Amino acid sequence: MTVLRPGPGPGTPVRTGVRHRLGGRLDALEAGVRRDVVRLLTLLALLPLLLLLARSAVRLPHAFDPLTLYGVTVLGGTVCLLHLAYSRYDDPAVRPLRRRPRHAAETFPVLPARPRVSFLMAVRNERAHIEDCVRSMAAVDYPDLQLVVVDDASDDGTADVLERLAQELPLTLIRLEENLGKKGALVRACAVADGDVLLFTDSDCVVAPDAVRHCVTALVRHPQLGAVGGHCRALNTDAGLLARVQDIWYEGQFRISKAAEAAVGSVTCVSGPLAAFRREAVWNYLPAWAEDRFLGAPFRFATDRQLTGYVLGQAWHGRALKERHADSPFVREHDYPELRWEVGYTRSARVWTRVPSRPSAFLRQQIRWKKSFIRNLFFTGRFMWRRGPAAAALYYGHALWVIAAPALVVRHLVWAPLHLAGLLTLLYLSGVVLKGCVWGLAYRLDHPGDRAWRCRPLMSLLSCCVLAWLLPYALLTLRRNVWARSAA
């Protein structure tokens, strides 16, 4: 089989023309001057939105309207995200972070210049794509690498493919007879991992050859980072409009949302396609991760969100988690101190994932993500207020928006038409499209000449008209625990 190596295209940013020359000139400036220039350019780019926001905010006290208040809130949040992402974000693999840790007095362990990396992956029933994933893992350009793959009781021939690859590649293969779920399978992989850095990917992904090196560089240069995530795009954009829409959506979620969180050191979800953790930051919490329970039952979702939560919140909840699993070898053999780690994101570490190409698979994926959101809210939501006002505002603001979305959709798409208030519906949908266009223009700024930015308003409409309804359903079906990664 041919090794799949994504090249320049829809999944890879290409800087050309004015954008390329401007980037070169900025990189040539002294660091402090460059940051000030970037801030000024960002403010100039955001000026139309700032003027619109100011105009709406001034009128609000004189003619209060819930829709106007909602629009001002959403627009204000969007402006804040864009400002943080474009003027405050630094790629930790490319240049030093500009800010000091909030608790600089803490002593963070320093990694070796070239730490050993354990590259781990769990798979269940991915026969069609698993070879591409494993070969991309083996082809990364990092020298001290341990590859561990766990087959979680697959019954579609995946194990046979892995057995063949294990004969050809430097790969440790663990075959489970009983399905443990993704968390349990990955903890089995961690049990044999001897790396200073634990790096995870998903079984439907293809990793760029330099992705591991960029993640490691970020962790080595910044001891305060307990974890760092990469930048993910869709691998199968040729599968149809739904896949292309998701690709542009992924770009924004990473380039803007995660970059904004990284600007304040508190990325709340180091996503599964490429997630690197310091051993000290997660090792003692792996048994709590594998045995996670919610509402009195085992909870198999929230894999990446929950593990990230242990890094962000261990200063306040780490000791109790370790005491709960004191008999586990992950806790008993080495007790690492609970530190106030930061969590970052490196845009230069690239990974591609197969996104759902059919509506049914897409909805199943989104329901799993909603369940993860609900579970994580009851853990991470307990301490994010401690991580500073900016991190708290980003987290709780997003949570409030997700929770309020179903009620807003009912009001504007159901109640308003039934009460002959069609103008209210039109204004609401216009606001949704406007927000999508803003995110689309941000994409075009990063990818000049790429017309795919026009897909972004479609994703905003999809989120509003379809995905918002999934939160109540996810809440009612939390006990249904099935994990699969098929993008069909």
Rosetta blueprint (number, residue, H / E / L):
1 M L
2 T L
3 V L
4 L L
5 R L
6 P L
7 G L
8 P L
9 G E
10 P L
11 G L
12 T E
13 P L
14 V L
15 R L
16 T L
17 G H
18 V H
19 R H
20 H H
21 R H
22 L H
23 G H
24 G H
25 R H
26 L H
27 D H
28 A L
29 L L
30 E L
31 A H
32 G H
33 V H
34 R H
35 R H
36 D H
37 V H
38 V H
39 R H
40 L H
41 L H
42 T H
43 L H
44 L H
45 A H
46 L H
47 L H
48 P H
49 L H
50 L H
51 L H
52 L H
53 L H
54 A H
55 R H
56 S H
57 A H
58 V H
59 R H
60 L L
61 P L
62 H L
63 A L
64 F L
65 D L
66 P H
67 L H
68 T H
69 L H
70 Y H
71 G H
72 V H
73 T H
74 V H
75 L H
76 G H
77 G H
78 T H
79 V H
80 C H
81 L H
82 L H
83 H H
84 L H
85 A H
86 Y H
87 S H
88 R H
89 Y L
90 D L
91 D L
92 P L
93 A L
94 V L
95 R L
96 P L
97 L L
98 R L
99 R L
100 R L
101 P L
102 R L
103 H L
104 A L
105 A L
106 E L
107 T L
108 F L
109 P L
110 V L
111 L L
112 P L
113 A L
114 R L
115 P L
116 R L
117 V E
118 S E
119 F E
120 L E
121 M E
122 A E
123 V E
124 R L
125 N L
126 E L
127 R L
128 A L
129 H L
130 I H
131 E H
132 D H
133 C H
134 V H
135 R H
136 S H
137 M H
138 A H
139 A L
140 V L
141 D L
142 Y L
143 P L
144 D L
145 L E
146 Q E
147 L E
148 V E
149 V E
150 V E
151 D E
152 D E
153 A L
154 S L
155 D L
156 D L
157 G L
158 T H
159 A H
160 D H
161 V H
162 L H
163 E H
164 R H
165 L H
166 A H
167 Q H
168 E H
169 L L
170 P L
171 L E
172 T E
173 L E
174 I E
175 R E
176 L E
177 E L
178 E L
179 N L
180 L L
181 G H
182 K H
183 K H
184 G H
185 A H
186 L H
187 V H
188 R H
189 A H
190 C H
191 A H
192 V L
193 A L
194 D L
195 G L
196 D L
197 V E
198 L E
199 L E
200 F E
201 T L
202 D L
203 S L
204 D L
205 C E
206 V E
207 V E
208 A L
209 P L
210 D L
211 A H
212 V H
213 R H
214 H H
215 C H
216 V H
217 T H
218 A H
219 L H
220 V H
221 R H
222 H L
223 P L
224 Q L
225 L E
226 G E
227 A E
228 V E
229 G E
230 G E
231 H E
232 C E
233 R E
234 A E
235 L L
236 N L
237 T H
238 D H
239 A H
240 G L
241 L H
242 L H
243 A H
244 R H
245 V H
246 Q H
247 D H
248 I H
249 W H
250 Y H
251 E H
252 G H
253 Q H
254 F H
255 R H
256 I H
257 S H
258 K H
259 A H
260 A H
261 E H
262 A H
263 A H
264 V L
265 G L
266 S E
267 V L
268 T L
269 C L
270 V L
271 S L
272 G L
273 P L
274 L L
275 A E
276 A E
277 F E
278 R E
279 R H
280 E H
281 A H
282 V H
283 W H
284 N H
285 Y H
286 L H
287 P H
288 A H
289 W H
290 A H
291 E L
292 D L
293 R E
294 F E
295 L L
296 G L
297 A E
298 P E
299 F L
300 R L
301 F L
302 A L
303 T H
304 D H
305 R H
306 Q H
307 L H
308 T H
309 G H
310 Y H
311 V H
312 L H
313 G H
314 Q H
315 A H
316 W H
317 H H
318 G H
319 R H
320 A H
321 L H
322 K H
323 E H
324 R H
325 H L
326 A L
327 D L
328 S L
329 P H
330 F H
331 V H
332 R H
333 E L
334 H L
335 D L
336 Y L
337 P L
338 E L
339 L L
340 R L
341 W L
342 E E
343 V E
344 G E
345 Y E
346 T E
347 R E
348 S E
349 A E
350 R E
351 V E
352 W E
353 T E
354 R L
355 V L
356 P L
357 S L
358 R L
359 P H
360 S H
361 A H
362 F H
363 L H
364 R H
365 Q H
366 Q H
367 I H
368 R H
369 W H
370 K H
371 K H
372 S H
373 F H
374 I H
375 R H
376 N H
377 L H
378 F L
379 F L
380 T H
381 G H
382 R H
383 F L
384 M H
385 W H
386 R H
387 R H
388 G L
389 P H
390 A H
391 A H
392 A H
393 A H
394 L H
395 Y H
396 Y H
397 G H
398 H H
399 A H
400 L H
401 W H
402 V H
403 I H
404 A H
405 A H
406 P H
407 A H
408 L H
409 V H
410 V H
411 R H
412 H H
413 L H
414 V H
415 W H
416 A H
417 P H
418 L H
419 H L
420 L L
421 A L
422 G H
423 L H
424 L H
425 T H
426 L H
427 L H
428 Y H
429 L H
430 S H
431 G H
432 V H
433 V H
434 L H
435 K H
436 G H
437 C H
438 V H
439 W H
440 G H
441 L H
442 A H
443 Y H
444 R H
445 L H
446 D H
447 H L
448 P L
449 G L
450 D L
451 R H
452 A H
453 W H
454 R H
455 C H
456 R H
457 P H
458 L H
459 M H
460 S H
461 L H
462 L H
463 S H
464 C H
465 C H
466 V L
467 L H
468 A H
469 W H
470 L H
471 L H
472 P H
473 Y H
474 A H
475 L H
476 L H
477 T L
478 L L
479 R L
480 R L
481 N L
482 V L
483 W L
484 A L
485 R L
486 S L
487 A L
488 A L
